[in-house]
């Protein structure tokens, strides 16, 4: 509410011009400001947490067989290092041919996944690539998230995070330590 002071002061020398002082009450404006802040805080959508859908297999039932030609095994090691080989690696008569790569966009794990996906698509006429992700004890959580992001980027629908076998663990511990 605005108030106007209209009181006159007369001096002994005659009549002076009337000077009116104005005083504006800012209380309603402050109230309006707080109401607007409250309104926008309540109506604004806060940042939604970003999550990834993860479907876990059921414990019951028979395990599915997986042809080695459709499989790619990726082993996450310490210091952001990756080892990979084609197949499952469960045949002791034929040990896997292991290759090493990095998370680089070019000549890294992305190119390996693209090449394997293309070869599976040409051989079976379906996108049936299955990637087995195995994390070493010395790998970190960021590497697991990075490799799962690669699955999403490369449109790999079938992948599984599985335990590393003791034989692989020993072999890759020696290989990653160099």
Secondary structure by P-SEA (a helix, b strand, c coil): cbbbbcbbbbcccccccbbbbbbbbaaaaaaaaaaaaaaaaaacccccbbbbbbbbbbcccbbbbbbcccbbbbbbbccbbbbbbcccccccccccbbbbbcccccccaaaaaaaaaaaaaaaccccbbbbbbbbcccccaaaaaaaaaaaaaacccccccccccaaaaaaaaaaaac
